[in-house]
Amino acid sequence: MITPLNTLSSRPLARLALAVLLALPVASGLTQTRLVHAAESATAIPVPIVDTTAPGGEIETAVVAGGCFWGVQAVFAHVKGVTLALSGYAGGTTAAPSYAEVSAGVTGHAESVQITFDPQTISYGTILQLFFAVAHNPTQLNYQGPDVGTPYRSAIFTTSAEQQRIAEAYITQLGNAKVFKAPIVTTVAALQGFYPAEDSHQDYAFLHPTQPYIVYNDLPKINVWEGVLGGRSRKKPVLVRAQKAS
């Protein structure tokens, strides 16, 4: 029986394939460094025309989904003004789902990242600019790179009417500007609940920097994003484990 793409997670197969490629540099004629450059690069995009007009003094929250949360979390952990980037699940119908359930596509959740940030330092619109420019490819429907299925869809889960207004306006702006070669498929919906992922998935890219999947898919995002939004990166990322230990 053929499993529909919207319910199939291909990440285990993708990891295996990458591991084989990276383990055979002599036979393939490729090196790990060259494979890194095969990953998608960042896209230079305009700043949002519509953004927060009067940022408050309290910490705010943004939730986005853009494929595997390991890489998305790693990108936002390096951003000035972000106080925490937490991997988890959003957009589904089951309370407190497990990684295995979400990956199987049976709960409706997407791998997501909850970003808490200081609006006096970085705006919600800038969070979205980074999301579209570096964190993922918003033109890929129900997949990101090697990860296939609705758990890896592109989505923005808003926490207020203002966030929804900004997100929808920005997608329209980028579409009208034809920034991407294909239409943006990112959905915008009100956040109904966010469930933190298991501890083993927090700070994953920082704990496993030499894993083939991370080397190929995620390290390029971290390495290139400052060129898109220069001056907003922090050398020392904010880590979930560090906050739990404090």
C-alpha positions, 0 to 999 in steps of 0.5 A: 500500500502506498502511504499518502505524502501528507501522512508520511514522514521521510526524515529517517530515510533522508538521514540514512541517505545523507549518512551514506553520502557523507560517509563515502567522500572518496567513492562519490567524489564529494566532500562534506564541505561541498555537500553543505553548499548544496543546501538552499541558500538564504533569500534577500527579501524586503522588510515588512511594510506593515509591522508593529506600530507601538511595541510594548515593554513586555516579552511577546511570543511568536510561533512558526512552522517551517519544516524540521524544528531543529534548524528553525530553532537554531536560527532564532536562537542566534537572534538578538532580542530573542529570549528563547526559541523552543521546539514543539508542536502546534496546529493539531487536534491532540493534546500533548502529542509525542514526536513519534505521533507528530512525525507519523502525521496522525495528530495534525500538528506541525513541527513548530518553534515558539519564539519569545522576544523583546519587542523593544529590540526586534519586531514581530515583522522582523521575526517573520522576515527572518522566517521567510528569508532564512529559516525555511522555503515558504513555497514548498507545500507540505514538505521542506527539503528531505522532510515530507508530510504535513508535519513539515508544512509552512505555517504561522500561528498567530497569538493576536489580531495584530500578528495576524494582520502583520503576517497576512500583509507580509505574505501579500507584500512578498507575493506582489514583489515576486520575491520567490519563483513560486507562490508562497504556501504559508498558512496563517491561523490563530494559535490554538495551543503549543506543546513543547517537544521532548528534551532530546529535541531541544537545542538539537543542532547545537548538541549534534553539529556533526550529524549529517542531517544537521551539517547538510540542512541546518548549518548553512542556515545559521552560517548565512543568515547574518548576511541577510539581516546583518547586525542582528545575530548573537555569537552565543545562542540562547539555549533551552538547557541553559535556561532550565539550569538557571 
